[in-house]
Amino acid sequence: MKQLVFFILCTLLFSVATQAQHTDTTGKQVDTSKNRLSNDSAVAINMATTQPYHYKNKILNSDGSPVSFAIDIKKTNEKDSLFYLVALLVLCLAILKYFNSRYFNNLFRVFFNTSLRQSQLTDQLIQAKLTSLLFNVFFIISCGFYVYLLLANIGYADENHNWILLLSAIVLTGVVYLIKFCTLKFTGWVTGLSAITDTYLFIIFLINKIIGIFLVPVIIVFAFSSKEIVHISLIISGLFIVMLLFLRFFRSYGLLQHQLRISRFHFFLYLIGIEVLPILLIYKGVMVYLSKNL
């Protein structure tokens, strides 16, 4: 019995000692792993310092020369005021057409009537003085707007003087036709040919009204389209305006040749001296003024 108890006690003591040895060994293994980690980190650091940088990150082009990109500040082109001005111009045309629809329709009917003899439609257009004046004012505004956008697209317009240039173009167009109107009226009164000058003035302002209406879509294209489209529109509108001016010449001469008894050559010289030459001089003066001040 004593031997059995002694054997059990020895077994227990042996197991306790063995467990204690395992505990100490585990602790030593932990310390060994720590030392191994530190050694591995040191080796990795040494390899990182000795190896080239592109081995660490193949995505980066570390061997290439550095490149710097220039940063340009985006230039904003605000056209809010121009949009409202064009919308106001279209609104004015819509109001004129709505309240004077009969005059508007007769205007085109007389324009496409190649003979343009004194008829009921022509008499109605001549008698509507106020409506005719309003359409003439619309032509002046439309033509001034067209000239302003033409100068802006060419590069003569300055952002700080847009309003001045626009008002100057409109006022200058109005002054030119006012002087022409007064000159023709005075000439007719002096020579006693008031009826002939009135007919000639009617043809002039008839063509002007058609030009003013035609320039509205051209102005919209000039204001909001690209340079290529503006260039094409400029050519088309210029050809159309020149065609209408020649049409005005032929219609005027066809009506007045029997009453004045003048040749086409003399009438052509009159047109060059009275109408074309002053416009060219004004254009030259405007170009010289803009080249010096912009």
Residue, then its C-alpha position, 0 to 999 in steps of 0.5 A: m500500500k505504501q509502495l502504491v502511494f509512493f508510486i503515485l506521488c512520484t508520478l505526480l511530481f514527475s508530471v509537474a516537473t515536466q510541465a514546468q520544463h515545457t513552460d520554460t521552453t515555450g517562453k524561450q521559443v517566444d523570445t527566439s521568434k522575436n529575435r528572428l523577426s528583428n533579424d528579418s526586418a534588419v535584412a529587409i531594410n538592408m535589401a531595400t537600401t541596396q536595391p534600386y527604387h523601381y524594384k519596390n514599386k514597378i508602377l512608378n517610373s522612377d528612372g524617368s526624368p521629372v515632368s512639370f505640367a503648366i496650369d492655365i487658368k480657365k477663362t470664362n466667357e460670360k454671355d448672359s448679357l448678350f443672351y438677354l440683348v439678343a432675346l430682347l431683339v427677337l422680342c421686339l420683332a415678335i411684338l412688331k409682327y404681332f401688332n402689325s401683322r398686316y403691314f408685315n405681310n404686305l411688306f414682303r408682298v411688295f418686296f417680291n413684287t418686281s414691278l413695284r408699281q403704285s398699287q393698293l399695297t404700296d399705298q398702305l405701306i406709305q400711309a402707315k407712317l408710325t409702323s414704318l418708323l418703328f420698322n426703320v428703328f428696328f433696322i437701325i438696331s439690328c444693323g448696329f447689332y450686326v456691325y458690333l458682333l462682326l467687330a467682336n468676332i474679328g477681334y476689335a471689340d474690347e470686353n471693357h468697352n462692349w456697351i460703348l461699341l454697341l451703342s456707337a454702332i447703333v447710333l452711327t447707323g441711325v445718323v447715317y440714314l438720318i442724314k441720307f433721309c434729310t439730304l434726299k428730302f431737301t434735294g427733292w424740295v429744292t428741285g421740285l421732285s418731291a414725288i420722285t425722292d419719296t419713291y426712292l426713299f420708299i425703295i431704300f427703306l423697304i429694302n432696309k426693313i427686309i435686311g433688318i428682319f433677315l439679320v435677326p437669325v444671323i445675329i443669333v448665329f454670330a452671338f452663340s456659334s463657333k468661329e467656323i460657323v460664324h465665318i460661313s454665316l458672315i459670307i452668306s449674310g454679306l452676299f445677301i446684303v450685297m444682293l439686296l443693295f444691287l436689287r435696290f439699285f435696279r428697282s430704283y433705276g427702273l422706276l426713275q429712269h423715265q421721270l429723270r431721264i438719266s443713264r445707268f452710268h450716271f445713276f451708278l455714279y450717284l449711288i457710289g458718291i452718295e451711298v457707298l463712299p460715305i459708308l466706306l469712309i465711316y468704316k475706315g474711320v472706325m477701323v482707325y479709331l479702334s486700332k488706336n484705342l484697343 
